[in-house]
Amino acid sequence: MSAPARPRRQTAPRRPHQRAPQRAPIKASSAATVLLVGVLVVMPTQFSSKSNFLLVLGLINGLTVMSLVVVTGLSGQPSLAQASFMGIGGFFGHFLAEKHGWGFWAPIPLLVLLGLAVALIISIPAVRVRGLYLLIVTWSFGLVADRVVFNWQWLASTDQGGSNQGVTATLSRPEVFGISLVDDRRWAFFIIAVSVLAMLLVRNLARSDAGFALRLQRDSEEAAYSVGLNVRSLRVGAFMVGGVLATLAGYLFLAHQSAVTRTDYSQFMSLNFMLMLILGGVESFVGALVAGVGFAFAPEILNALNLSGSWQFFFLGLAGIALLAVTEGGYGTVISRRTGPLLRALSGTDAAPAPRRPGTRPPATVKSRTSSSSTPDRSRRTQLRAASLVHLWESANGGAAEASPRQRRIYGSVRGHGVEWGSLQTPPQPTAVHSEAEDPNSAGASRPRRVYPTRRSHRSSSSNGARRQPR
Amino acid sequence: MIKFLQLLTGGMAIGAAYGLMAMGLVMVYRATRTVNFAHGMMAVIGAFAYTILNVDHGVNAALAFGAVFVLGTGLGLLTYAVVGYPLARAAPLSRTIATILWMLVLQSFLALVLTRTQRIVPPVFSSERINVGDLAIGRQQVGVVVIAAMLAAGLFVFFRSTMGTGARAVAENREAARIAGIPIVRIDMLSWAYAGMVAVVGGALIGPFQIADLTSLNLLLVRVLAAALVGGLVSVPLSLAGGLLIGVSEQLLLGYVESLPELRELLPFIVVMGVLVIRELGLFSTRAKLGAA
């Protein structure tokens, strides 16, 4: 919070009751990132060739789980087609790289386009309503990919005469700056670099305005509409980003395995990715990589214990259900506080659009105001502004946070009573709203005025109107 | 013509089984807004349990089939105990994801328990054929349609009982139903038990018509989901119709477009996308209900 360049902050010191904007979660996550990268860099030098193989496998799985973090964690749209996207990357990558002799690098732009196109087509009809429809569409798409696309013989470089396993795709590992990556250790370093780079890129996306807009539409669809966001484009866009990431992960997976068949990209794998996502924390990129690596090594651990590999999914599946049950849908609150908002994201799913009260106007848009600014804490300010708009909007529509616990229990989530209170079981985070006297561009964090939480109990509904937020 | 009729009757039998299983999905979705992704795995359990009882232990078909009903109900209740109850207050999406994980758990359980993961499922109603003119109809085919009709009729009667009225109220508005004193826990239990029963029975019935192994039976779920989606996941008659639609068109495609066996696999995806696009265009009458997903 040291900002000597801004004299306003010095002339107007923060009052004691005002809290600084919370930055701790980002710091914790950065520490986790540094730790992860450190461990990852040391691992290949200590590992045997086989362990390095598993490590890379895990990281590539982690990349796919990361794509699920974008699709499910950030935008709240679960997908069961990530393994199919991987397969698209694998088989079409083989088609271009080996059959047409393009080499390792040249097919990548085309694969990106392909991933984007497929994701676009299958997500457009599904994303208008949140959640379950995309699950069904992706699940049935997975069957199509598994049974039809990955059996197309023209993808194969050699004639395989209707073998039962479908097409076998192959790819040899590339060279980077003239260094061959065939050696497992070098390959491991390469994949570590790729995964960390991907993680930083995706995390950057998550922290950008777009990432915030994604989480905003996830946490409150109505609020996102009210601040002028195009919710559908955001969801489709997130699904496309996830699709591309999984496609490229599939391409790397092919290079890693050197030969794959459709069983490597079966729908069962998509289920595994969902499990990894739950266990790794739905909004955690570090967790995605850790879960991926953990799953790669789990069979070895079970092997050492003389247990069948099936126990892995038996126990971890039950653990995932337990985790979901314990955190009441806000899975991840146990793992990381940052994933908490998903509780609202997921439980808000069947909220009927709250009837807008006469006289309440949707607040001005977030986008237009911030587009001109380019200061480093721009996205931070956007967050604060948008979050405050959310809460303003909510309070104008019946004030979920102003209901006493008893009122919330009685009204539950009866539709047609304004904001669906069942979706707001956790009180909203304290949020700053800029007071009107200040210049909106510099007021960002300097003089936040707390408007929430207002947890006073037994407010009658008539006083709700009186306590409506200042305009 | 005779080929067409033959395919039609075969398709109706399979479609009735899809519709039967889709009714279970619909019941759970109506009560809890959960899509039960473990439904297909329950069907696998039904097919294997029936085969093991009938073939390995020599229990006669009727008794084994009766046992499958009991097993299915138990499995449905177990699913409720593991997924439905602990996550009763969680978000629908969390519960749905929990059913996906439950599918994984059931699958690994089966992989641990079963010695052979591919079986030939014997038909419940002998494999004899009834000849109607030139048309030969398998007894099993008639049996599937009859059982599906009976279970659907059971649902129809149930919806007119006191408890069924409660179930309909829960489907309309769960919270309001709870406030009105409708025992939603019992209705959840009934819904899950019914879902488990139809999934397991459906699996045992459809087993003889196809390769019965862990994956291919589990992938029945895609077709069952498509059938249920035709009914917007809420309408029992429409999802039965959806099941018939998918079953019949699947058989017709297999029979008349033999050069393209992939079409059969494409069909559920086409139906799902078709329903969503139609809904998108606003032609669908259950749009309002669908919107509540």
Interface residues (C-beta under 8 A of the other chain):
Chain A: G76 P78 L80 I122 P125 A126 R128 V129 R130 G131 L132 Y133 L135 I136 V137 W139 S140 F141 L143 V144 R147 V148 N151 S266 Q267 F268 L271 N272 M274 L275 I278 S308 S310 W311 Q312 F313 F314 G317 L318 G320 I321 A322 L324 A325 E328 G329 Y331 L343 L346 S347 G348 T349 D350 A352 I410 G412 S413 V414 R415 G422
Chain B: R33 V35 F37 V82 V83 P86 L87 R89 A90 A91 P92 L93 S94 R95 T96 I97 A98 I100 L101 W102 M103 L104 V105 Q107 S108 F109 A111 L112 N173 E175 A176 R178 I179 T215 L219 L221 V222 L225 A226 L229 L233 E262 E265 L266 P268 F269 V272 M273 L276 V277 R279 E280 L290 G291 A292 A293
